[in-house]
Amino acid sequence: MREEDDGSAAAGRIRGGDRAAFDAFFAAHYRELARFAYLLTGEHHAADDVTAEALAEAWKNWPRVAGADRPLAYVRRIVANLAADRTARLVRERRNWRLWSAGRSEHADSPDADAAVDLGRALLRIPARKRACVVLRYYYGLSEQETAATLGIAVGTVKSQSARGLQELAQQLRGSRAAAAEVRDAGRRPTPEGATR
C-alpha cells in the first residue's frame, strides 16, 4: 500500500510539471493558434471551438506533444485536421455552398475590409489542404519544410498544393472588390527604373 502511495505522489509531481509546461505553451501560442483556426474556418466561434479542442487534445497527449521536435507544429497539425474535419462535416450537412456562406457579414470598418472579406471568402472556397498550405506559407511565413512538417505531408505536396491554392484564390478574386482595388492601385505604383508594365 505504501509503494502505491509513493507512486501516486511521484505521478502527481510529474503531471504538475507537465501542467506548468502546458500552461506556458498555452500562454505563448493560444492567440496564434486561434488566428490560424480562424483563417481555416472563417468564423470566430468555429475557430474558438477548434482551438479549444486542439489544445484539449494537446493536453491529453502532452508528453508526446512536448517531446516532439516542434511542439507548435504538432499542435498546428491538430488545428488543421480539426478545421478540415469541421469543414467536411458542414459541407455534408448543408450540401450547398451558398447556404454555408449566406450568413457571413459584409460589414466593413476600414478601407481594406472589402479586400479582407473577399480574401476570406475566397480562402473558404478552396479545399482544406490547399487552404492550410496557403495560410501557413503566406500568412505565417513558414518554409515549405516547416509547412510539410506541420501538416504531416511531403514538401512536394506543399509546393503543389500552395501553387494550386494560389491559382484558385486568384480565380476566386477575379472580378472581386479586392481585384478591382489591386488593378486601381497598380496604376498608381511607380515602376522600377527600366521596368515595363
PLY file of the C-alpha trace (Angstrom):
ply
format ascii 1.0
element vertex 197
property float x
property float y
property float z
element edge 196
property int vertex1
property int vertex2
end_header
0.00 0.00 0.00
2.84 2.34 0.86
4.52 1.83 -2.55
1.29 2.74 -4.34
1.06 5.97 -2.33
4.64 6.87 -3.27
3.89 6.10 -6.93
0.81 8.33 -6.89
2.75 11.20 -5.34
5.50 10.89 -7.97
2.93 10.78 -10.77
1.28 13.89 -9.33
4.62 15.76 -9.31
5.35 14.75 -12.91
1.84 15.75 -14.00
2.28 19.06 -12.12
5.46 19.72 -14.12
3.58 18.87 -17.29
0.87 21.30 -16.27
3.35 24.14 -15.87
4.91 23.37 -19.26
1.48 23.17 -20.90
0.38 26.43 -19.27
3.50 28.15 -20.64
2.82 26.70 -24.11
-0.81 27.81 -23.92
0.13 31.36 -22.89
2.73 31.65 -25.64
0.73 30.18 -28.53
-3.01 30.39 -27.89
-3.58 33.59 -29.90
-1.58 32.35 -32.87
-3.39 29.00 -32.90
-6.76 30.76 -32.65
-5.86 33.04 -35.57
-4.76 30.02 -37.60
-8.06 28.30 -36.82
-9.96 31.43 -37.83
-8.13 31.62 -41.15
-9.02 27.99 -41.81
-12.67 28.16 -40.72
-13.59 31.78 -41.43
-15.74 32.01 -38.31
-14.79 33.25 -34.86
-16.98 30.78 -32.95
-15.76 27.84 -35.02
-12.16 28.98 -34.56
-12.68 29.15 -30.79
-14.13 25.64 -30.79
-11.35 24.22 -32.97
-8.64 25.90 -30.88
-10.13 24.68 -27.61
-10.50 21.14 -28.95
-6.94 21.16 -30.31
-5.49 22.36 -27.01
-7.54 19.80 -25.09
-6.14 17.11 -27.40
-2.63 18.52 -26.89
-3.05 18.39 -23.09
-4.38 14.84 -23.26
-1.24 13.82 -25.17
1.12 16.38 -23.61
4.14 14.08 -23.08
4.07 13.23 -26.82
3.50 16.89 -27.82
6.22 18.20 -25.50
8.61 15.52 -26.76
8.09 16.46 -30.41
10.85 18.34 -32.25
8.47 21.27 -32.75
5.51 21.19 -30.35
3.87 24.21 -32.02
3.93 22.47 -35.40
2.41 19.38 -33.76
-0.49 21.40 -32.36
-0.91 23.35 -35.63
-1.42 20.00 -37.35
-4.14 19.16 -34.83
-5.82 22.51 -35.57
-5.57 21.95 -39.34
-7.04 18.45 -39.05
-9.89 19.56 -36.80
-10.69 22.51 -39.08
-10.70 20.22 -42.13
-12.96 17.72 -40.34
-15.31 20.52 -39.35
-15.44 21.86 -42.89
-16.17 18.44 -44.33
-18.92 17.92 -41.76
-20.54 21.26 -42.60
-20.44 20.58 -46.31
-22.04 17.20 -45.80
-24.72 18.64 -43.52
-25.66 21.56 -45.70
-24.78 20.16 -49.13
-24.94 23.61 -50.60
-22.13 26.13 -50.52
-24.48 29.09 -50.72
-26.23 28.08 -47.52
-22.86 27.81 -45.82
-21.67 31.28 -46.83
-25.03 33.11 -46.83
-24.78 34.19 -43.19
-21.39 35.87 -43.50
-21.30 39.57 -42.73
-20.37 42.22 -45.28
-19.76 44.85 -42.59
-16.69 46.95 -43.46
-14.93 49.16 -40.91
-11.82 50.16 -42.84
-10.71 50.70 -46.45
-9.09 47.24 -46.51
-12.15 45.48 -45.12
-13.55 44.75 -48.60
-10.32 43.05 -49.59
-10.27 41.08 -46.33
-13.88 39.94 -46.82
-13.16 38.90 -50.41
-9.98 37.08 -49.45
-11.70 35.34 -46.54
-14.50 34.12 -48.80
-12.04 33.02 -51.46
-9.99 31.10 -48.88
-13.09 29.27 -47.71
-13.87 28.18 -51.26
-10.61 26.31 -51.80
-10.13 22.79 -50.40
-8.92 22.48 -46.81
-5.45 21.07 -47.60
-4.71 23.83 -50.13
-6.10 26.43 -47.71
-3.86 25.18 -44.89
-0.78 25.25 -47.15
-1.53 28.77 -48.38
-2.23 30.11 -44.89
0.88 28.53 -43.34
3.16 29.56 -46.22
1.93 33.06 -46.96
0.21 34.28 -43.80
2.51 32.70 -41.23
5.58 32.74 -43.50
6.57 29.14 -42.80
9.02 27.49 -45.16
7.92 24.60 -47.36
9.70 22.21 -44.99
8.04 23.69 -41.89
4.63 23.57 -43.58
5.21 19.95 -44.59
6.19 19.03 -41.03
3.22 20.89 -39.59
0.69 19.18 -41.86
2.44 15.80 -41.99
2.76 15.84 -45.78
5.64 15.81 -48.28
7.43 19.02 -49.28
6.43 18.36 -52.91
2.80 18.22 -51.82
3.19 21.57 -50.06
4.65 23.07 -53.25
1.88 21.77 -55.48
-0.95 22.48 -53.04
0.35 26.03 -52.39
0.70 26.78 -56.11
-2.74 25.38 -56.91
-4.25 27.11 -53.89
-2.86 30.47 -55.02
-4.18 29.87 -58.55
-7.62 29.07 -57.19
-7.52 32.15 -54.95
-6.63 34.31 -57.95
-9.54 32.83 -59.90
-11.89 33.42 -56.97
-10.74 37.03 -56.60
-11.07 37.97 -60.27
-13.87 40.50 -60.51
-13.99 41.00 -56.74
-13.63 44.32 -55.00
-10.10 43.31 -53.95
-9.10 42.61 -57.56
-10.59 45.91 -58.69
-8.65 47.72 -55.94
-5.45 45.89 -56.94
-5.86 46.96 -60.56
-6.61 50.52 -59.47
-3.63 50.59 -57.08
-1.29 49.04 -59.66
-1.81 52.09 -61.86
-0.66 54.35 -59.03
2.51 52.45 -58.11
5.78 53.77 -59.52
7.58 51.25 -61.69
11.24 50.48 -61.02
13.67 52.09 -63.41
13.93 50.10 -66.63
10.84 48.02 -65.84
7.92 47.87 -68.24
4.29 47.28 -67.47
0 1
1 2
2 3
3 4
4 5
5 6
6 7
7 8
8 9
9 10
10 11
11 12
12 13
13 14
14 15
15 16
16 17
17 18
18 19
19 20
20 21
21 22
22 23
23 24
24 25
25 26
26 27
27 28
28 29
29 30
30 31
31 32
32 33
33 34
34 35
35 36
36 37
37 38
38 39
39 40
40 41
41 42
42 43
43 44
44 45
45 46
46 47
47 48
48 49
49 50
50 51
51 52
52 53
53 54
54 55
55 56
56 57
57 58
58 59
59 60
60 61
61 62
62 63
63 64
64 65
65 66
66 67
67 68
68 69
69 70
70 71
71 72
72 73
73 74
74 75
75 76
76 77
77 78
78 79
79 80
80 81
81 82
82 83
83 84
84 85
85 86
86 87
87 88
88 89
89 90
90 91
91 92
92 93
93 94
94 95
95 96
96 97
97 98
98 99
99 100
100 101
101 102
102 103
103 104
104 105
105 106
106 107
107 108
108 109
109 110
110 111
111 112
112 113
113 114
114 115
115 116
116 117
117 118
118 119
119 120
120 121
121 122
122 123
123 124
124 125
125 126
126 127
127 128
128 129
129 130
130 131
131 132
132 133
133 134
134 135
135 136
136 137
137 138
138 139
139 140
140 141
141 142
142 143
143 144
144 145
145 146
146 147
147 148
148 149
149 150
150 151
151 152
152 153
153 154
154 155
155 156
156 157
157 158
158 159
159 160
160 161
161 162
162 163
163 164
164 165
165 166
166 167
167 168
168 169
169 170
170 171
171 172
172 173
173 174
174 175
175 176
176 177
177 178
178 179
179 180
180 181
181 182
182 183
183 184
184 185
185 186
186 187
187 188
188 189
189 190
190 191
191 192
192 193
193 194
194 195
195 196
